Amino acid sequence: MEIVNDKGSLAKNQEYLNGSNGKKTSPFLKKILGKKNLGDVIFERLTLLFAVLVFLLVLFMGWEMYSNSLLSINKFGWKFLITTTWDPYSETFGALPMIFGTIVSSLLALIIAVPLGLSVAVFLSELAPAWLEKPFSFLTELLAAIPSVIYGLWGIFVLVPWLRNVVEPFLQKEFPNSPLFQGAPYGYDMLAAGVILSIMVLPIISSISRDVIKSVPDTLREAAYALGATKWEVTKIVFSNARSGILGAIILGFGRALGETMAVVMVIGNRPQITASILNPATTIAGTLANEFSEATSDLYLSAIIELGLILFVITIIINIFARLLVWGTERKWK
């Protein structure tokens, strides 16, 4: 085969790749593009535009909620955050019972989910054989794909009767003087919300923790084994080097629990009150938004509900940023 080396054709092709398509580029375009191709510059600017639009969308959402809650902000001020009364009839609104229910139910979910999630992460990353790791990881992450309303229905028909007839009477019998287990065991309470939230945040904690643990280099494990460390000791060493990322995974799970709505609404009892017992009904910010937004009959009532949404928005944004920074710092450390 004869190979023809046509220098003129090569030059034309090079000009085409440089964006000129055989034509001379104007000095103005040369100044803007520099050594970059016109198509590359357009693609870069277009993707930058989309990224900026996402950021602007978040700012726009925050501004809309702030502007629509000004009536409530001007009337109640900072007292809105510490007032315990939520009375639409007298138009007296306080967010403290909702904030309390949101935080307590989410913390209760973490107390249940963190040991389970970290155990799953350690098994999948350190102990499970390769043929078992992938299907188990898939089944764990599949929990995140189940709609929250399905969790709520499961909570109504399975979890609540089990808590009401078995768990809560047992807790009251074993801890009769504990303020955490006082009240009638209805089943629709803070405990039910915490249990169902723990199942929903389990995939987030286990999946991200597994990825963070696997990002720790194998040379660290091999060095520990070479010094005679046991499997448990190696796991502790890996944990100590991945602790910030694992903490980030836990905080991400916490942020997920804070914003959950449908499943919690269906099992928590939806009563705006603050009590020490986790066997009493309560409510959350997201639950109040779902239950009362369509029932707001006055401008002040609607403004107070939107201010609740603004509070939840700010809390979740801060928590997620903090968690992402922790996870990113751990992954970057070992790259």
ChimeraX attribute file (.defattr): number of C-alpha atoms within 10 A of each C-alpha:
attribute: neighborCount
match mode: 1-to-1
recipient: residues
	/A:1	3
	/A:2	4
	/A:3	5
	/A:4	6
	/A:5	8
	/A:6	8
	/A:7	9
	/A:8	9
	/A:9	10
	/A:10	11
	/A:11	12
	/A:12	15
	/A:13	15
	/A:14	14
	/A:15	16
	/A:16	14
	/A:17	14
	/A:18	17
	/A:19	17
	/A:20	16
	/A:21	13
	/A:22	14
	/A:23	10
	/A:24	10
	/A:25	15
	/A:26	9
	/A:27	10
	/A:28	9
	/A:29	10
	/A:30	14
	/A:31	10
	/A:32	11
	/A:33	14
	/A:34	11
	/A:35	9
	/A:36	12
	/A:37	16
	/A:38	18
	/A:39	12
	/A:40	13
	/A:41	12
	/A:42	11
	/A:43	12
	/A:44	11
	/A:45	12
	/A:46	12
	/A:47	11
	/A:48	11
	/A:49	12
	/A:50	11
	/A:51	12
	/A:52	11
	/A:53	13
	/A:54	11
	/A:55	11
	/A:56	12
	/A:57	12
	/A:58	13
	/A:59	11
	/A:60	13
	/A:61	12
	/A:62	16
	/A:63	13
	/A:64	13
	/A:65	19
	/A:66	19
	/A:67	13
	/A:68	18
	/A:69	23
	/A:70	17
	/A:71	18
	/A:72	21
	/A:73	18
	/A:74	9
	/A:75	12
	/A:76	16
	/A:77	11
	/A:78	11
	/A:79	14
	/A:80	21
	/A:81	17
	/A:82	12
	/A:83	15
	/A:84	19
	/A:85	16
	/A:86	20
	/A:87	12
	/A:88	17
	/A:89	10
	/A:90	7
	/A:91	13
	/A:92	16
	/A:93	22
	/A:94	22
	/A:95	24
	/A:96	22
	/A:97	23
	/A:98	26
	/A:99	22
	/A:100	20
	/A:101	28
	/A:102	26
	/A:103	17
	/A:104	20
	/A:105	30
	/A:106	27
	/A:107	18
	/A:108	21
	/A:109	26
	/A:110	26
	/A:111	14
	/A:112	17
	/A:113	26
	/A:114	20
	/A:115	14
	/A:116	16
	/A:117	27
	/A:118	21
	/A:119	14
	/A:120	24
	/A:121	27
	/A:122	19
	/A:123	15
	/A:124	23
	/A:125	19
	/A:126	17
	/A:127	14
	/A:128	15
	/A:129	11
	/A:130	10
	/A:131	8
	/A:132	11
	/A:133	15
	/A:134	13
	/A:135	11
	/A:136	15
	/A:137	18
	/A:138	12
	/A:139	11
	/A:140	19
	/A:141	16
	/A:142	11
	/A:143	16
	/A:144	15
	/A:145	10
	/A:146	11
	/A:147	12
	/A:148	18
	/A:149	15
	/A:150	12
	/A:151	21
	/A:152	21
	/A:153	15
	/A:154	16
	/A:155	25
	/A:156	18
	/A:157	10
	/A:158	11
	/A:159	20
	/A:160	23
	/A:161	15
	/A:162	15
	/A:163	23
	/A:164	19
	/A:165	13
	/A:166	13
	/A:167	15
	/A:168	22
	/A:169	16
	/A:170	14
	/A:171	17
	/A:172	19
	/A:173	11
	/A:174	11
	/A:175	13
	/A:176	13
	/A:177	10
	/A:178	12
	/A:179	14
	/A:180	17
	/A:181	23
	/A:182	19
	/A:183	14
	/A:184	12
	/A:185	21
	/A:186	16
	/A:187	27
	/A:188	26
	/A:189	26
	/A:190	27
	/A:191	27
	/A:192	29
	/A:193	35
	/A:194	27
	/A:195	22
	/A:196	24
	/A:197	30
	/A:198	27
	/A:199	19
	/A:200	25
	/A:201	27
	/A:202	26
	/A:203	25
	/A:204	24
	/A:205	29
	/A:206	29
	/A:207	21
	/A:208	22
	/A:209	29
	/A:210	25
	/A:211	19
	/A:212	27
	/A:213	25
	/A:214	18
	/A:215	19
	/A:216	19
	/A:217	12
	/A:218	11
	/A:219	9
	/A:220	14
	/A:221	17
	/A:222	13
	/A:223	12
	/A:224	18
	/A:225	14
	/A:226	9
	/A:227	8
	/A:228	11
	/A:229	15
	/A:230	11
	/A:231	14
	/A:232	9
	/A:233	14
	/A:234	19
	/A:235	17
	/A:236	12
	/A:237	16
	/A:238	23
	/A:239	18
	/A:240	11
	/A:241	17
	/A:242	26
	/A:243	18
	/A:244	20
	/A:245	27
	/A:246	28
	/A:247	16
	/A:248	28
	/A:249	30
	/A:250	25
	/A:251	23
	/A:252	24
	/A:253	29
	/A:254	27
	/A:255	22
	/A:256	18
	/A:257	27
	/A:258	26
	/A:259	20
	/A:260	20
	/A:261	21
	/A:262	19
	/A:263	23
	/A:264	32
	/A:265	22
	/A:266	20
	/A:267	28
	/A:268	28
	/A:269	20
	/A:270	21
	/A:271	18
	/A:272	24
	/A:273	17
	/A:274	17
	/A:275	16
	/A:276	11
	/A:277	16
	/A:278	23
	/A:279	27
	/A:280	24
	/A:281	26
	/A:282	29
	/A:283	27
	/A:284	34
	/A:285	26
	/A:286	22
	/A:287	26
	/A:288	20
	/A:289	16
	/A:290	15
	/A:291	14
	/A:292	14
	/A:293	16
	/A:294	9
	/A:295	11
	/A:296	15
	/A:297	12
	/A:298	11
	/A:299	12
	/A:300	20
	/A:301	23
	/A:302	22
	/A:303	22
	/A:304	29
	/A:305	24
	/A:306	22
	/A:307	23
	/A:308	24
	/A:309	21
	/A:310	20
	/A:311	17
	/A:312	19
	/A:313	17
	/A:314	11
	/A:315	14
	/A:316	19
	/A:317	13
	/A:318	11
	/A:319	18
	/A:320	19
	/A:321	13
	/A:322	15
	/A:323	24
	/A:324	15
	/A:325	14
	/A:326	21
	/A:327	25
	/A:328	15
	/A:329	15
	/A:330	21
	/A:331	19
	/A:332	10
	/A:333	12
	/A:334	12
	/A:335	8
